[in-house]
Amino acid sequence: MLVGSESYPRAIGVMDSVETLKKPHQDRYVHFSHEMPDETAEASARTLIRTVPMIYGVLLGGILGNMLIGVSMGLALTIALDMRMARYSWFLPLLGPVLAPFCPVINAIAHGLAKLLRAVGLPAPAFLAALDCSMPGR
């Protein structure tokens, strides 16, 4: 009984030519450099952080049938995420002085809620106990 190449000697030559066709030709595709400078990568990430919540807000408004609610939710999320960018924030210089007086109240509520959850025996999220809403970059 003949096995493999002994029974089909021509099949080996055909398979070799098939494998050479699978190899990519060096000149058939464009070589791109996928490296962006750090400044460009950070700027594009900041742009995404500012635009994606607004797009989701418009989509939410379309789903709810009330564009005002959707756009306002998207704008609120955009402002909140933008203010976390510290020195790159657009809204922190405008809204920081207005929100600063409410910061101690927000901290007290978050820490009190964490203590209350622990006193009842429920697990408190770690971010509540560690919350510090002091304005970044100040």
C-alpha positions, 0 to 999 in steps of 0.5 A: 500500500502506497502512502502520501507522496508515493501514491500521488507524486504529482500532488507534492509539486502542486502543493508547493506551488499553492504555498508560493501563491499564499506568500504575499508579494512585498510590493503588493501592499502599502507600508504604513507607520501606525505610530502617532506622536504622543501629542497627536494621540492625546489630542485625538483622545480628548476630541473623542472624549468631548464628542462621543457623549454628545453623539450618544446624547443625540441618539438617546434623545432620538430614542426617547423622542425628546431631543432636549433631554438627550442633548442635555444629558450628553452635554452634562456627561461631556462637561463632567468628562472634560473637567477631569482633563485638568489643564486641557479642560475647556469647561474647568476655567468657566465652571470651576469657580461656580462649582467649588463651593459645592465640593465640600457638600459633595464630599460629605454626602459621598463619605456619609453614604459610604459609612451608612452602607457599611453600617447597614452591612452592605459593601460600599463602593471604594470610590465613595470613600475615596471621593475627593471632588476638589477641582483638578489642576487647581 
